[in-house]
């Protein structure tokens, strides 16, 4: 089977597809990754075939804008980019390579081109659902950064909330470009695009049942939970990082995520929190300009360190709530302090709080004093420590296998 994988978004969205793609290739399948131009070197470094969407410089222009992480405007900005610069290119990349009975395309929730190829050409299509927040539910509404209906509110109110969102927000944003392309392909227009963009055949939740449990009864019946597809592209600690770790107690790790390019305030608060708490810190960012120019001796900046290698030596993780970083932190058995900004991050943070392994600090309250207080509470709470260890034991030795098994079972159905 030829799997055409299309990760769209940031490096955090890419990594699960690299893990799945490597395993599929090891099991004898042909694998190509259709993705943003900026990811070409990372994909080729894993020995995988790369199909370039040729979306530079639009990708950099969009992802360098701070509005991408705005609680209301961020999703709209990202959707416009995918519709203008990836939808048609993704569709044509699949159409050129499609062999009936021998080709499957797989994307995330932004894979409009893959869904279009399914509707027009009958290409088998799978959605890899990155987090429970994207599996919309009236029964258990996801938590958003701006506002979300409570589970305690009447069901008619929750249903109206999503209907209004579909009718007056999502459809006006997504409808014109999608239905224009559908008209070009001879397809009828559609509405309720929020749910249409997901596969009607198979949705694989890249999260375990205990993270989404209890499963809402209004999730699609063809959505199956899997495991966090943990991926590490570097397994060893650099010498300078290893040396810093040997010099004292386990540090607190701070990172705003791979896609955030405007984070000076985050790191200023991180440094102040370490000083107030009297703890060592590691600041992770590829953008040196975000780091305070003068760091105390017990706080160090590194451009990049594999979280799988670093977190077992850390005391806690302070981050944005991205699902990839979340999974690495759970596997390491460390407490989470989340500063959610947009997208699925608020919902992920809320789930960590319910699981008893984390705290959430809103961006407007993310100061050195508040962060130091929250970290002190996390690191001195024996119940948090116990829960972190308990959840770490739930991560299987081979977290990629369940997702690959779901894909291979789907491939058998396609081939028959």
C-alpha positions in Angstrom: 0.0 0.0 0.0 1.2 3.5 -0.8 0.4 5.9 2.1 0.4 9.6 1.2 0.7 11.3 4.6 0.0 15.0 4.8 0.9 16.7 8.1 -0.1 20.4 8.1 0.8 23.0 10.7 3.8 23.2 12.9 6.6 20.8 13.8 4.4 19.5 16.5 2.0 18.4 13.9 4.7 16.9 11.7 6.3 14.7 14.3 3.5 12.2 14.8 3.4 11.7 11.0 7.2 11.1 10.9 6.8 8.4 13.6 3.9 6.7 11.8 5.6 7.0 8.4 8.8 5.4 9.6 6.9 2.5 11.1 4.8 2.0 8.0 7.9 1.9 5.8 9.6 -0.6 8.2 6.5 -2.8 7.7 7.0 -2.8 3.9 4.6 0.0 2.8 5.5 2.8 0.4 5.3 6.1 2.2 5.4 9.7 0.9 5.0 12.8 3.0 3.2 15.8 1.4 3.9 18.8 3.5 5.2 22.4 3.8 8.4 23.4 2.1 10.1 24.2 5.4 9.8 20.6 6.6 11.6 19.1 3.6 15.0 18.8 5.4 13.4 17.2 8.5 11.4 14.7 6.4 14.4 13.7 4.2 16.6 13.3 7.3 14.3 10.5 8.3 14.7 8.8 4.9 11.2 9.5 3.8 10.0 10.6 0.4 9.0 14.3 0.5 6.4 15.9 -1.8 6.7 19.7 -1.5 3.5 21.8 -1.3 5.6 24.8 -2.4 4.0 27.1 0.0 7.0 29.4 0.9 7.0 32.3 1.6 3.4 32.2 2.6 4.1 29.6 5.3 6.7 31.8 7.0 4.7 34.9 6.7 1.7 33.3 8.3 3.6 31.4 11.1 5.6 34.5 12.0 2.5 36.5 12.9 1.7 36.6 16.6 -2.1 36.6 15.7 -1.7 32.8 14.9 -1.7 32.3 18.7 -4.6 34.7 19.4 -7.5 32.8 21.1 -10.1 34.0 18.6 -8.2 35.1 15.4 -5.6 32.3 15.4 -7.8 29.5 14.0 -9.2 31.8 11.3 -5.7 32.9 10.2 -4.5 29.3 10.0 -7.6 28.1 8.1 -7.1 30.9 5.5 -3.6 29.8 5.0 -4.5 26.1 4.5 -7.3 27.0 2.1 -5.3 29.4 0.0 -1.9 27.7 -0.1 -2.3 23.9 0.6 -5.8 22.7 -0.3 -5.3 22.6 -4.1 -1.7 21.5 -3.9 -2.6 18.6 -1.6 -5.5 17.6 -3.8 -3.3 17.6 -7.0 -0.5 15.7 -5.3 -2.9 12.9 -4.3 -4.7 12.9 -7.7 -1.4 12.5 -9.6 -0.4 9.5 -7.5 -3.7 7.8 -6.8 -3.9 4.1 -7.8 -7.3 2.6 -6.8 -6.9 -0.2 -4.3 -3.3 0.7 -3.6 -3.3 4.3 -2.3 -4.5 5.9 1.0 -4.1 9.5 2.0 -3.8 10.5 5.7 -3.9 14.0 7.1 -4.9 16.0 10.2 -7.9 18.2 10.8 -6.6 20.8 8.3 -6.4 18.3 5.4 -9.1 19.9 3.2 -7.3 18.7 0.0 -7.4 15.1 1.2 -11.1 15.2 1.9 -11.7 16.8 -1.5 -9.7 14.0 -3.2 -11.9 11.5 -1.3 -15.2 13.2 -2.5 -14.1 13.7 -6.1 -11.9 10.7 -6.9 -12.9 8.2 -4.2 -9.4 8.2 -2.6 -9.5 6.4 0.8 -9.0 9.1 3.4 -8.0 8.9 7.1 -7.9 11.7 9.6 -5.3 11.6 12.4 -7.1 13.5 15.2 -4.3 15.2 17.2 -6.3 15.8 20.4 -9.8 15.4 21.8 -10.5 19.1 21.3 -10.9 18.5 17.6 -13.5 15.8 18.0 -16.3 18.2 18.7 -19.0 17.1 21.2 -22.2 18.6 22.4 -22.2 16.2 25.3 -18.8 17.2 26.5 -17.9 20.5 24.8 -14.2 21.2 24.3 -12.7 24.1 26.3 -11.7 27.1 24.2 -9.5 30.0 25.0 -12.3 32.6 24.4 -15.4 30.9 25.8 -17.1 27.4 26.0 -20.4 26.2 27.2 -20.3 24.3 30.4 -21.3 20.6 30.6 -23.8 21.8 33.3 -25.6 24.1 30.8 -28.8 22.7 29.1 -28.1 20.5 26.2 -30.2 22.7 23.9 -27.9 25.6 24.8 -24.8 23.6 23.9 -26.4 22.4 20.7 -27.3 26.0 19.8 -23.8 27.1 20.5 -22.3 24.7 18.0 -25.0 25.4 15.4 -24.4 29.2 15.7 -20.6 28.5 15.4 -21.2 26.4 12.3 -23.7 28.7 10.6 -22.2 32.2 11.4 -18.5 31.5 11.9 -17.1 28.3 10.3 -19.3 28.2 7.2 -18.7 31.8 6.2 -14.9 31.3 6.7 -14.4 28.0 5.1 -17.4 27.8 2.7 -16.5 30.2 -0.1 -13.1 28.8 -1.0 -14.1 25.1 -0.4 -17.3 25.3 -2.4 -15.6 27.3 -5.2 -13.0 24.4 -5.5 -15.8 21.9 -5.3 -17.7 23.7 -8.2 -14.5 23.5 -10.3 -14.4 19.8 -9.7 -18.1 19.4 -10.5 -19.1 18.6 -6.8 -22.1 20.1 -5.1 -21.7 22.7 -2.3 -21.7 21.6 1.3 -22.5 23.2 4.7 -21.5 22.3 8.3 -17.9 22.3 7.2 -16.6 21.9 10.8 -17.4 18.2 10.6 -17.1 17.7 6.9 -13.3 18.2 6.9 -12.8 15.0 8.9 -12.7 11.6 7.2 -16.1 9.9 6.8 -14.2 6.5 6.8 -11.7 6.4 9.7 -10.6 8.9 12.3 -7.8 7.8 14.6 -7.5 9.8 17.8 -3.8 10.1 18.6 -4.5 9.9 22.3 -5.4 7.1 24.7 -8.9 6.3 25.9 -8.0 7.4 29.5 -7.1 10.9 28.2 -10.5 11.3 26.5 -12.5 9.2 28.9 -15.4 9.1 29.4 -15.9 9.0 25.6 -18.8 11.3 24.6 -21.6 9.3 22.9 -21.9 11.9 20.1 -18.4 11.3 18.8 -18.4 9.8 15.3 -18.7 6.0 15.5 -15.7 5.6 13.1 -13.4 7.5 15.6 -11.1 5.1 17.4 -8.7 6.2 20.2 -5.1 5.0 19.9 -2.0 6.2 21.8 0.2 9.3 21.9 2.5 8.7 18.8 5.7 9.8 20.7 8.6 10.8 18.4 12.2 11.7 19.2 14.5 12.8 16.4 17.5 13.1 18.7 18.0 10.5 21.4 21.2 11.8 23.1 21.7 14.8 25.2 24.3 17.3 23.8 27.4 17.6 25.9 26.7 21.1 27.2 23.2 20.1 28.3 24.4 16.9 30.0 27.0 19.0 31.8 24.5 21.5 33.1 22.2 18.7 34.3 25.1 17.3 36.4 25.8 20.6 38.1 22.7 20.6 40.4 19.2 19.6 41.1 16.7 18.7 38.3 15.8 21.9 36.5 12.4 23.2 35.4 12.0 23.2 31.6 10.3 26.1 29.9 9.2 26.2 26.2 6.4 28.0 24.5 6.2 25.4 21.7 7.8 24.9 18.3 5.4 27.2 16.4 5.5 30.2 18.7 7.9 32.9 17.4 6.9 35.8 19.8 7.7 34.7 23.3 9.9 37.3 25.2 7.4 37.7 28.0 7.1 34.0 28.5 10.8 33.7 29.1 11.1 36.8 31.2 8.5 35.3 33.5 10.3 31.9 33.4 13.6 33.5 34.6 11.8 35.5 37.4 10.0 32.3 38.5 13.2 30.4 38.8 14.7 33.2 40.9 11.7 33.5 43.2 11.4 29.7 43.6 15.2 29.2 44.0 15.2 26.5 41.3 17.3 25.9 38.2 15.8 26.3 34.8 16.2 25.3 31.1 14.8 27.7 28.4 14.2 26.1 25.1 13.8 28.3 22.0 15.3 28.5 18.5 14.8 32.3 18.6 17.7 33.8 20.6 16.1 37.2 20.6 13.3 35.9 22.9 15.7 35.1 25.7 16.6 37.8 28.3 20.1 39.0 27.5 21.5 38.3 31.0 20.6 35.0 32.6 21.4 34.0 36.2 24.0 31.1 36.5 21.3 28.5 37.3 19.2 29.2 34.2 20.5 28.2 30.8 19.2 28.6 27.3 19.5 25.9 24.6 18.2 26.2 21.1 16.8 22.6 20.9 17.0 19.5 23.0 15.0 16.3 22.5 12.3 16.3 25.2 12.4 12.5 25.3 16.0 12.8 26.3 15.7 15.8 28.6 12.5 15.4 30.6 13.6 12.3 32.6 16.2 14.7 34.2 13.7 17.6 34.8 11.6 18.6 37.8 8.6 19.9 35.8 7.5 21.2 32.4 6.2 24.7 31.7 4.7 25.0 28.2 1.8 26.0 26.0 -0.2 22.8 26.2 0.6 21.4 22.8 -0.3 17.7 22.6 3.2 16.5 21.6 4.9 18.2 24.5 2.1 17.0 26.8 2.6 13.4 25.8 6.4 13.6 26.4 5.8 15.1 29.8 3.4 12.4 30.8 5.8 9.7 29.6 8.5 11.2 31.8 6.2 11.3 34.8 6.6 15.1 35.4 4.1 17.7 36.5 2.7 20.1 33.9 2.3 23.9 34.2 0.4 25.0 31.1 0.0 28.5 29.6 -2.6 27.8 26.9 -3.0 30.4 24.1 -5.2 29.0 21.4 -6.4 26.0 19.3 -6.5 22.7 21.4 -4.2 24.0 24.2 -6.9 25.2 26.7 -8.7 21.8 26.4 -5.5 19.9 26.8 -4.7 21.9 29.9 -8.1 21.3 31.4 -7.7 17.6 30.9 -4.4 17.6 32.7 -6.0 19.4 35.7 -8.8 16.8 35.8 -6.1 14.0 35.7 -4.4 15.6 38.7 -1.0 16.2 37.1 -1.0 19.9 36.2 -2.1 23.5 36.6 -3.2 26.1 34.1 -2.1 29.7 34.2 -3.8 32.0 31.6 -1.4 34.1 29.4 -2.5 37.4 31.0 -1.6 36.1 34.4 1.7 34.4 33.4 4.1 36.4 35.6 7.1 35.3 37.6 5.3 35.5 40.9 2.3 33.5 39.7 4.4 30.9 37.9 6.7 30.4 41.0 3.7 29.9 43.2 2.1 27.4 40.9 5.3 25.4 40.5 5.8 25.3 44.3 2.3 23.9 44.7 2.9 21.3 42.0 6.3 20.2 43.2 5.3 19.9 46.9 2.1 18.0 46.3 2.6 14.3 46.9 -0.7 13.5 45.2 0.5 15.2 42.0 3.7 13.2 42.2 1.8 10.0 42.6 -0.5 10.7 39.7 2.4 11.7 37.4 4.0 8.3 38.1 0.8 6.4 37.6 0.1 8.0 34.2 3.7 7.4 33.1 3.1 3.7 33.6 0.1 3.9 31.2 2.3 4.8 28.3 3.1 1.6 26.3 6.6 0.6 25.4 5.6 0.9 21.7 3.1 3.8 21.4 3.3 3.9 17.6 2.0 0.3 17.1 -1.7 0.9 17.7 -2.0 3.7 15.2 -0.1 1.7 12.5 -2.4 -1.3 13.2 -5.5 0.8 12.7 -4.1 2.0 9.4 -3.1 -1.5 8.2 -6.6 -2.8 9.0 -8.1 0.0 7.0 -5.6 -0.8 4.1 -6.8 -4.4 4.1 -10.4 -3.2 3.6 -9.3 -0.9 0.8 -7.4 -3.6 -1.0 -10.2 -6.1 -1.0 
